[in-house]
Amino acid sequence: VAFLGGMSRAARDGIIVKGGGTLEQLARIRTVAFDKTGTLTYGQPALDAVNPVPPLTDNELLALAASAEQYSSHVLAASVLAAAEARGLSLQKAATAQEHATHGVLAELPEGTVAVGKRSFVGENASGVEPVTLHSGQLAVYVSVAGKFAGTIVMSDQLRGNAGATLARLRNLGVGESMILTGDARETADHIAAEVGITQVRAECLPEQKVAAVQQAKYRPLLMVGDGVNDAPVLAAADVGVAMGARGSTAASESADVVIMTDDISRVAQAVEIGRRTLRVALQSIWIGIALSVVLMGIAAFGYIPAIAGAATQEVVDLITILNALRGRSAGRGGRVVGGPPVSGTPIEGLSSVVRSP
């Protein structure tokens, strides 16, 4: 009864817990891991700067990158396309285009083969690739044309306003270890980790490297939070996988144990809090039932309780235990995690199809 009440309590706040066993795991979480883009950040990168290598101009580099990125489903590709559209740039059609998942895109354009994506990926297809200095929240898209480095496009993805408060709340709940698992550059991940107080950073990770990092974590159980289709394997590998389902992919939501139906990271801390309260109420109800039964059996052993009265008294014990277990449906003294938007009135639409975390 307590676990059903806890699942109901979570659902009222837009947190879908797929089983009572998951609530019990949430109550014991010791390590939390986050994807970065769309999880700790809003997942809507905006253009900061275009750094072309002469003789290319800003607009020429952005147009070439967008012409290749139109064949990608990556969240950064959408941002590059939006930046090109905002400048009124026309895009070219590629003779052929191939997306390399988590790495970048290769497209055959009139100017030659255009590679857009991570520095390591572009470096495999071009010479002279130079790293760019990044600041807090920034990330870089590297571009090469016809086998030569053409420049970088610098984007910034704003940190969620309540990310730091969420990490602090998790620490107060006893979650002592935290980490970022991201495909982004280390400079970007380090900046985000420093701002929110995350203790470990694993950057430039492929999906299989994220899974390995989760499996090697020292302190268990481990909770992993992500939103993209590339997060599906690591969400399944974690002791408890949490998908940001409001904006994330269907694959991530299906492989996760918990789905957060609002675009609000503070629900992660609230899910842990609900798990702890649910387990506490369940154990308390068990001990109340045992204690009352032992006392009444002791009295009955000396003949002070007739059989019919004993049967009726046992029903009263059961009722008291069940009523106490129903406290799992309430918020308790901890209440709602501060900083999240109310669920009331929030439209819950179908989960979006595919959003790849970089």
C-alpha positions as CSV (number, residue, x, y, z in Angstrom):
1,V,0.0,0.0,0.0
2,A,2.8,2.4,0.9
3,F,4.6,1.8,-2.4
4,L,1.4,2.2,-4.5
5,G,0.9,5.5,-2.6
6,G,4.4,6.6,-3.3
7,M,4.0,5.9,-7.0
8,S,0.7,7.9,-7.0
9,R,2.4,10.7,-5.1
10,A,5.2,10.8,-7.8
11,A,2.7,10.7,-10.7
12,R,0.8,13.7,-9.3
13,D,4.1,15.7,-9.7
14,G,4.8,14.4,-13.2
15,I,7.2,11.7,-12.2
16,I,6.3,8.3,-13.6
17,V,7.9,5.5,-11.6
18,K,7.6,2.1,-13.4
19,G,7.5,-0.1,-10.3
20,G,7.7,-0.4,-6.5
21,G,11.2,-1.9,-6.8
22,T,12.4,1.3,-8.4
23,L,11.1,3.4,-5.5
24,E,13.1,1.2,-3.1
25,Q,16.2,1.7,-5.3
26,L,15.6,5.5,-5.3
27,A,15.6,5.5,-1.5
28,R,19.1,4.0,-1.4
29,I,20.8,6.1,-4.2
30,R,24.4,6.9,-3.4
31,T,25.7,8.2,-6.8
32,V,24.0,10.3,-9.5
33,A,25.2,10.8,-13.0
34,F,24.0,13.3,-15.6
35,D,24.2,13.8,-19.3
36,K,24.8,17.4,-20.0
37,T,22.9,18.7,-23.0
38,G,19.2,18.9,-22.4
39,T,19.6,17.6,-18.9
40,L,21.9,20.0,-16.9
41,T,21.4,22.5,-19.7
42,Y,18.3,23.5,-21.6
43,G,19.4,21.8,-24.8
44,Q,18.9,24.8,-27.0
45,P,22.3,26.0,-28.0
46,A,22.5,29.6,-29.4
47,L,25.2,30.9,-31.7
48,D,28.0,32.8,-30.0
49,A,30.7,33.2,-32.6
50,V,31.8,32.0,-36.1
51,N,35.5,31.7,-36.5
52,P,36.4,31.1,-40.2
53,V,39.8,30.3,-41.7
54,P,40.5,32.9,-44.5
55,P,39.5,33.3,-47.2
56,L,36.1,32.0,-46.0
57,T,33.8,34.6,-44.4
58,D,31.6,34.1,-41.4
59,N,28.5,33.6,-43.5
60,E,30.2,31.3,-45.9
61,L,31.4,29.0,-43.1
62,L,28.0,29.0,-41.4
63,A,26.2,28.3,-44.7
64,L,28.5,25.3,-45.5
65,A,28.1,23.9,-42.0
66,A,24.3,24.3,-42.2
67,S,24.2,22.7,-45.6
68,A,25.8,19.6,-44.1
69,E,23.9,19.7,-40.8
70,Q,20.5,19.7,-42.5
71,Y,21.1,15.9,-42.9
72,S,21.6,15.4,-39.2
73,S,19.1,14.9,-36.3
74,H,21.6,16.2,-33.7
75,V,20.5,18.9,-31.4
76,L,23.5,21.0,-32.4
77,A,22.6,20.6,-36.0
78,A,19.2,22.2,-35.4
79,S,20.9,25.1,-33.7
80,V,23.3,25.6,-36.6
81,L,20.4,25.5,-39.1
82,A,18.5,28.0,-36.9
83,A,21.5,30.4,-36.9
84,A,21.9,30.2,-40.7
85,E,18.2,30.8,-41.1
86,A,18.3,33.8,-38.8
87,R,21.0,35.3,-41.1
88,G,19.0,34.6,-44.2
89,L,21.6,32.2,-45.7
90,S,20.6,29.8,-48.5
91,L,21.6,26.2,-48.1
92,Q,23.0,23.8,-50.8
93,K,21.8,20.3,-51.4
94,A,24.4,17.6,-51.0
95,A,25.1,14.9,-53.6
96,T,25.6,12.5,-50.7
97,A,25.5,12.9,-47.0
98,Q,26.2,10.5,-44.1
99,E,25.7,11.1,-40.4
100,H,28.2,9.4,-38.1
101,A,26.3,9.0,-34.8
102,T,27.7,11.0,-31.9
103,H,30.5,12.3,-34.1
104,G,29.3,14.5,-37.0
105,V,28.3,14.6,-40.7
106,L,30.1,14.2,-44.0
107,A,28.4,15.8,-47.0
108,E,29.4,16.1,-50.6
109,L,28.9,19.7,-51.6
110,P,30.0,21.6,-54.8
111,E,33.0,23.0,-52.7
112,G,34.1,19.4,-51.8
113,T,33.6,17.1,-48.9
114,V,32.4,19.1,-45.9
115,A,32.9,17.5,-42.4
116,V,31.0,19.0,-39.5
117,G,31.2,17.8,-35.9
118,K,33.6,17.0,-33.1
119,R,37.2,18.0,-33.3
120,S,38.4,14.4,-33.4
121,F,35.9,13.5,-36.2
122,V,36.9,16.5,-38.3
123,G,40.5,15.8,-37.6
124,E,40.2,12.4,-39.2
125,N,38.9,14.0,-42.4
126,A,41.1,17.1,-42.6
127,S,44.5,18.6,-41.8
128,G,45.4,21.6,-39.7
129,V,42.5,21.3,-37.2
130,E,43.1,23.8,-34.4
131,P,41.3,23.7,-31.0
132,V,39.3,26.7,-29.9
133,T,39.2,28.2,-26.4
134,L,35.9,27.8,-24.8
135,H,34.3,29.5,-21.8
136,S,31.5,28.4,-19.4
137,G,28.6,26.8,-21.2
138,Q,30.2,27.0,-24.6
139,L,30.7,24.2,-27.1
140,A,32.3,24.1,-30.5
141,V,31.3,22.7,-33.9
142,Y,34.4,22.1,-36.1
143,V,34.2,22.4,-39.9
144,S,36.5,21.3,-42.7
145,V,36.1,21.7,-46.5
146,A,37.8,19.5,-49.1
147,G,40.2,18.0,-46.6
148,K,41.3,21.4,-45.0
149,F,40.3,22.9,-41.7
150,A,37.7,25.7,-42.4
151,G,37.0,27.0,-38.9
152,T,34.7,26.6,-35.9
153,I,31.2,27.6,-34.9
154,V,30.9,28.3,-31.1
155,M,27.6,27.8,-29.5
156,S,26.4,28.3,-25.9
157,D,23.9,26.2,-24.0
158,Q,22.6,27.8,-20.9
159,L,22.8,26.0,-17.6
160,R,19.4,25.3,-16.0
161,G,18.6,27.8,-13.3
162,N,17.8,25.2,-10.7
163,A,20.6,22.7,-11.6
164,G,22.8,23.8,-8.7
165,A,19.9,23.7,-6.2
166,T,19.0,20.2,-7.4
167,L,22.6,18.9,-6.8
168,A,22.6,20.5,-3.4
169,R,19.3,18.9,-2.6
170,L,20.6,15.5,-3.7
171,R,23.7,15.9,-1.4
172,N,21.4,16.8,1.5
173,L,19.5,13.5,0.8
174,G,22.8,11.6,1.2
175,V,23.8,11.2,-2.5
176,G,27.5,11.8,-2.0
177,E,28.9,11.1,-5.4
178,S,28.0,12.9,-8.7
179,M,29.3,12.8,-12.2
180,I,28.8,14.2,-15.8
181,L,28.8,11.7,-18.7
182,T,28.9,13.7,-21.9
183,G,30.1,13.6,-25.5
184,D,31.1,17.3,-25.2
185,A,34.6,18.6,-24.9
186,R,36.2,18.4,-21.5
187,E,36.5,22.2,-21.2
188,T,32.7,22.6,-21.6
189,A,32.0,19.7,-19.2
190,D,34.5,21.0,-16.6
191,H,32.8,24.5,-16.6
192,I,29.4,23.0,-16.0
193,A,30.6,20.7,-13.3
194,A,32.3,23.5,-11.4
195,E,29.2,25.6,-11.5
196,V,26.9,23.0,-10.0
197,G,29.3,21.2,-7.8
198,I,29.7,17.9,-9.6
199,T,32.7,15.9,-8.4
200,Q,33.6,13.7,-11.5
201,V,33.7,14.5,-15.2
202,R,33.8,12.0,-18.1
203,A,33.9,14.0,-21.3
204,E,34.0,13.2,-25.0
205,C,32.3,9.9,-24.2
206,L,30.8,7.5,-26.8
207,P,27.6,5.7,-25.7
208,E,29.5,2.5,-24.8
209,Q,32.0,4.5,-22.7
210,K,29.1,6.0,-20.7
211,V,27.9,2.5,-20.0
212,A,31.3,1.4,-18.9
213,A,31.6,4.4,-16.6
214,V,28.3,3.5,-15.0
215,Q,29.2,-0.1,-14.6
216,Q,32.6,0.8,-12.9
217,A,31.0,3.3,-10.4
218,K,32.2,2.5,-6.9
219,Y,29.2,3.6,-4.8
220,R,25.9,1.9,-5.7
221,P,23.0,2.2,-6.4
222,L,23.6,4.7,-9.2
223,L,21.0,6.9,-10.7
224,M,21.6,8.1,-14.3
225,V,19.7,11.1,-15.8
226,G,19.5,11.7,-19.6
227,D,17.2,12.6,-22.4
228,G,18.6,11.7,-25.8
229,V,18.4,8.4,-27.8
230,N,22.1,7.9,-27.2
231,D,21.4,7.9,-23.5
232,A,19.1,4.8,-23.8
233,P,21.9,2.2,-23.3
234,V,23.4,4.0,-20.2
235,L,19.9,4.5,-18.7
236,A,19.3,0.8,-19.1
237,A,22.7,0.0,-17.5
238,A,22.2,2.2,-14.4
239,D,20.6,0.9,-11.3
240,V,17.9,3.6,-11.8
241,G,17.6,5.3,-15.2
242,V,15.7,8.6,-15.2
243,A,14.6,10.1,-18.6
244,M,13.7,13.7,-19.1
245,G,10.7,12.6,-21.1
246,A,9.1,16.0,-21.8
247,R,11.7,16.8,-24.4
248,G,13.7,13.6,-24.7
249,S,13.5,10.7,-27.0
250,T,11.1,7.8,-26.9
251,A,14.0,5.3,-26.8
252,A,15.4,6.9,-23.6
253,S,11.9,7.0,-22.0
254,E,11.3,3.3,-22.8
255,S,14.7,2.1,-21.4
256,A,14.4,4.3,-18.2
257,D,12.9,3.2,-14.9
258,V,11.6,6.7,-14.2
259,V,10.3,9.2,-16.7
260,I,10.0,12.9,-15.8
261,M,7.1,14.4,-17.8
262,T,8.0,18.0,-17.1
263,D,11.1,19.8,-18.4
264,D,12.4,20.3,-14.8
265,I,15.5,18.8,-13.5
266,S,14.5,19.4,-9.8
267,R,12.1,16.4,-10.2
268,V,15.2,14.2,-10.0
269,A,15.8,15.2,-6.4
270,Q,12.0,15.0,-5.7
271,A,12.0,11.4,-7.0
272,V,14.8,10.4,-4.6
273,E,12.9,12.2,-1.8
274,I,9.7,10.4,-2.6
275,G,11.5,7.0,-2.7
276,R,13.0,7.7,0.8
277,R,9.7,8.7,2.3
278,T,7.9,5.8,0.8
279,L,10.4,3.2,2.1
280,R,10.3,4.9,5.5
281,V,6.5,4.8,5.7
282,A,6.5,1.1,4.5
283,L,8.9,0.0,7.1
284,Q,7.2,2.0,9.8
285,S,3.9,0.4,8.9
286,I,5.4,-3.1,9.0
287,W,6.8,-2.5,12.5
288,I,3.5,-1.0,13.8
289,G,1.7,-4.1,12.6
290,I,4.2,-6.4,14.2
291,A,4.3,-4.5,17.5
292,L,0.6,-4.4,17.9
293,S,0.1,-8.0,17.0
294,V,2.8,-9.2,19.5
295,V,1.3,-7.2,22.3
296,L,-2.2,-8.4,21.6
297,M,-1.0,-12.1,21.2
298,G,0.7,-11.8,24.6
299,I,-2.6,-10.5,26.2
300,A,-4.6,-13.2,24.4
301,A,-2.2,-16.0,25.6
302,F,-3.4,-15.3,29.2
303,G,-7.1,-15.6,28.1
304,Y,-8.0,-11.9,28.4
305,I,-9.2,-11.7,24.8
306,P,-12.0,-14.0,23.6
307,A,-11.7,-15.6,20.2
308,I,-14.3,-13.3,18.5
309,A,-12.8,-10.2,20.1
310,G,-9.3,-11.4,19.0
311,A,-10.4,-11.7,15.4
312,A,-12.0,-8.2,15.5
313,T,-8.9,-6.8,17.1
314,Q,-6.7,-8.2,14.4
315,E,-8.8,-6.4,11.8
316,V,-8.2,-3.2,13.8
317,V,-4.5,-3.8,13.6
318,D,-4.7,-4.3,9.9
319,L,-6.7,-1.2,9.5
320,I,-4.2,0.9,11.5
321,T,-1.3,-0.5,9.5
322,I,-3.0,0.3,6.1
323,L,-4.0,3.8,7.2
324,N,-0.5,4.5,8.2
325,A,0.8,3.1,4.9
326,L,-1.5,5.5,3.0
327,R,0.7,8.3,4.3
328,G,2.9,7.4,1.4
329,R,0.6,9.4,-0.8
330,S,1.3,12.6,1.0
331,A,4.2,15.0,0.6
332,G,5.4,14.7,4.2
333,R,7.4,17.4,5.9
334,G,9.9,17.7,3.0
335,G,7.2,18.8,0.6
336,R,7.8,19.7,-3.0
337,V,11.3,20.4,-4.3
338,V,11.7,24.2,-4.5
339,G,12.4,25.6,-7.9
340,G,10.2,23.5,-10.2
341,P,7.2,24.7,-12.1
342,P,3.8,23.4,-11.0
343,V,2.5,20.4,-12.8
344,S,-1.1,21.6,-12.7
345,G,-2.1,22.9,-16.1
346,T,1.1,21.6,-17.8
347,P,0.1,19.8,-21.1
348,I,1.7,16.4,-21.3
349,E,2.0,15.7,-25.0
350,G,3.5,12.6,-26.7
351,L,7.2,12.1,-26.2
352,S,9.3,13.6,-29.0
353,S,10.9,11.2,-31.4
354,V,14.7,11.5,-31.6
355,V,17.0,14.0,-30.0
356,R,20.6,13.0,-29.9
357,S,22.7,14.3,-27.0
358,P,26.0,15.5,-28.2
